[in-house]
Amino acid sequence: MERVIRPVRADEWRKAKELRLAALADPAAPVAFLETTEQAVAQPDSFWEERTAGATGDGGACQFVAEAPDGTWAGTVVALIERAGGEDFFGDAIEADQAHLVGVFVRPEHRGIGLTERLFQAAVEWVWSLETPKIGRVRLYVHTENPRAEGFYTKFGFVRTGKSAPVAPGESASHDVEMEIVRPSGT
């Protein structure tokens, strides 16, 4: 069963919501996502409609899904474009145009068959294809207690930058480290 990797369409917000809720129910969710199931469930349908419409690739974000022949979504990744002069999710100044990968998830029954690689390839290719302005790097954050994810990111070509996410309230040190992949020369 070959899965198609493609961007979401605005009218697919119900499927986007269902996949996000599945991701938040995954055992790795506490170290992988900054949102809880309770927070996501509390959002009105209009939130999911707007979120999905904003991730179709026409603006500053593109959510890619792996769709099975029967129409089910097996996995996802979202590429967010962060523009120089703005602030990132943590309130830090963005010094140069970049992309940030978030929301990485593949359903357990679809893991180990290369979907994450294909999702990442589609997301990174989309970022590199943007012309105005050209993006110089793609980054993500990974929790230090999520070695499986960090192992995949490293295998894909991401390297640690030495930067950590801001320290969460009640913690003495950040557990999320930044990783990046830099645009290849000549592209």
C-alpha positions as CSV (number, residue, x, y, z in Angstrom):
1,M,0.0,0.0,0.0
2,E,1.8,3.1,-1.3
3,R,1.1,6.3,0.6
4,V,0.9,9.6,-1.1
5,I,2.8,12.5,0.5
6,R,1.0,15.8,-0.1
7,P,0.0,19.1,1.4
8,V,-3.3,19.4,3.3
9,R,-6.2,21.1,1.7
10,A,-8.2,23.7,3.7
11,D,-11.4,21.6,3.7
12,E,-9.6,18.7,5.4
13,W,-9.6,20.3,8.9
14,R,-11.5,17.4,10.5
15,K,-8.8,14.9,9.4
16,A,-6.1,17.3,10.5
17,K,-7.8,17.6,13.9
18,E,-8.2,13.8,14.2
19,L,-4.5,13.2,13.4
20,R,-3.4,15.8,15.9
21,L,-5.4,14.2,18.6
22,A,-3.9,10.8,17.7
23,A,-0.4,12.4,18.0
24,L,-1.2,13.9,21.4
25,A,-2.4,10.5,22.6
26,D,0.9,8.8,21.6
27,P,3.1,7.8,24.6
28,A,5.9,10.1,23.3
29,A,3.6,13.1,23.3
30,P,4.7,14.6,26.6
31,V,8.3,15.0,25.3
32,A,7.3,15.7,21.7
33,F,4.6,18.3,21.7
34,L,4.0,21.6,23.6
35,E,0.2,20.9,23.7
36,T,-1.9,18.4,25.6
37,T,-4.9,16.4,24.4
38,E,-7.1,18.5,26.8
39,Q,-5.9,21.7,25.3
40,A,-6.5,20.5,21.7
41,V,-10.0,19.0,22.4
42,A,-11.0,22.3,24.0
43,Q,-10.5,24.2,20.7
44,P,-13.6,25.1,18.7
45,D,-14.0,23.9,15.1
46,S,-13.1,27.4,13.8
47,F,-9.6,27.0,15.3
48,W,-9.1,23.7,13.4
49,E,-10.5,25.3,10.2
50,E,-8.2,28.3,10.4
51,R,-5.2,26.2,11.4
52,T,-5.6,23.8,8.5
53,A,-6.3,26.6,6.0
54,G,-3.1,28.4,7.1
55,A,-1.0,25.2,6.5
56,T,-1.8,24.6,2.8
57,G,1.5,25.9,1.5
58,D,0.1,29.2,0.2
59,G,1.4,31.3,3.0
60,G,3.8,30.8,5.8
61,A,3.2,27.2,6.6
62,C,2.7,23.8,4.9
63,Q,1.4,20.7,6.6
64,F,2.4,17.5,4.7
65,V,0.5,14.3,5.3
66,A,1.1,10.7,4.3
67,E,-2.2,9.5,2.9
68,A,-3.0,5.8,2.4
69,P,-5.0,4.5,-0.6
70,D,-8.1,4.2,1.7
71,G,-7.9,7.9,2.5
72,T,-6.6,7.6,6.1
73,W,-3.7,9.8,7.1
74,A,-0.7,7.8,8.4
75,G,1.5,10.7,9.4
76,T,2.4,14.4,9.2
77,V,5.0,17.1,9.5
78,V,4.5,20.9,9.4
79,A,7.0,23.4,8.0
80,L,6.6,26.9,9.4
81,I,8.4,29.8,7.7
82,E,9.9,32.2,10.3
83,R,10.8,35.6,8.8
84,A,13.8,37.8,9.8
85,G,12.8,40.6,12.2
86,G,10.0,38.6,13.7
87,E,9.8,36.5,16.9
88,D,9.7,32.8,17.1
89,F,7.4,30.7,19.3
90,F,9.6,31.3,22.3
91,G,9.7,35.1,21.8
92,D,13.3,35.1,20.5
93,A,14.2,37.4,17.7
94,I,14.6,35.7,14.3
95,E,17.8,36.9,12.7
96,A,17.4,35.4,9.2
97,D,14.6,33.8,7.3
98,Q,14.4,30.1,8.3
99,A,11.9,27.3,8.5
100,H,10.9,25.4,11.6
101,L,9.6,21.8,11.4
102,V,6.9,20.9,14.0
103,G,4.2,18.4,14.6
104,V,6.1,15.4,13.5
105,F,4.0,12.2,13.9
106,V,3.5,8.8,12.2
107,R,0.9,6.5,13.6
108,P,2.5,3.4,15.3
109,E,1.1,1.0,12.8
110,H,2.8,2.9,9.9
111,R,6.2,3.3,11.5
112,G,9.3,1.6,10.1
113,I,8.4,1.8,6.5
114,G,10.1,5.1,5.5
115,L,7.1,7.5,5.9
116,T,9.0,9.9,8.2
117,E,11.8,10.2,5.7
118,R,9.3,10.9,2.9
119,L,7.4,13.5,4.9
120,F,10.7,15.2,5.8
121,Q,11.9,15.1,2.2
122,A,8.7,16.8,1.0
123,A,8.8,19.4,3.7
124,V,12.5,20.3,3.2
125,E,12.1,20.3,-0.6
126,W,9.1,22.7,-0.2
127,V,11.2,25.0,2.0
128,W,14.1,25.0,-0.5
129,S,11.7,25.7,-3.4
130,L,10.6,29.0,-1.9
131,E,12.0,31.9,-3.9
132,T,11.2,35.0,-2.0
133,P,13.3,35.0,0.0
134,K,15.4,31.9,-0.2
135,I,15.5,30.1,3.2
136,G,19.0,29.3,4.5
137,R,18.2,26.7,7.1
138,V,15.5,24.4,8.5
139,R,15.4,23.9,12.3
140,L,13.5,21.8,14.8
141,Y,13.7,21.2,18.5
142,V,14.0,17.7,20.0
143,H,13.6,16.7,23.7
144,T,16.8,15.1,25.1
145,E,14.6,12.2,26.4
146,N,13.4,11.4,22.9
147,P,16.5,9.6,21.5
148,R,14.5,7.8,18.8
149,A,13.5,11.1,17.3
150,E,17.0,12.6,17.6
151,G,18.4,9.6,16.0
152,F,16.1,10.0,13.0
153,Y,16.9,13.7,12.7
154,T,20.6,13.0,12.8
155,K,20.3,10.3,10.1
156,F,18.3,12.8,7.9
157,G,21.2,15.3,8.2
158,F,20.2,17.6,11.1
159,V,22.9,18.6,13.6
160,R,22.7,20.1,17.0
161,T,23.3,23.9,17.0
162,G,24.2,24.2,20.7
163,K,21.1,26.2,21.3
164,S,18.4,25.1,23.7
165,A,14.8,26.2,24.1
166,P,14.1,28.6,26.9
167,V,13.8,26.9,30.4
168,A,10.2,26.0,31.3
169,P,8.8,27.3,34.6
170,G,9.9,25.0,37.4
171,E,12.8,23.5,35.5
172,S,16.5,24.2,36.1
173,A,17.6,23.4,32.5
174,S,16.0,23.1,29.1
175,H,15.4,19.6,27.8
176,D,14.8,20.7,24.2
177,V,17.8,21.2,21.9
178,E,17.8,22.9,18.5
179,M,18.9,21.0,15.5
180,E,19.3,22.3,11.9
181,I,20.0,21.4,8.4
182,V,21.5,24.1,6.2
183,R,20.6,24.7,2.5
184,P,23.0,23.0,0.2
185,S,25.3,25.3,-1.8
186,G,24.0,26.1,-5.2
187,T,20.3,25.5,-4.5
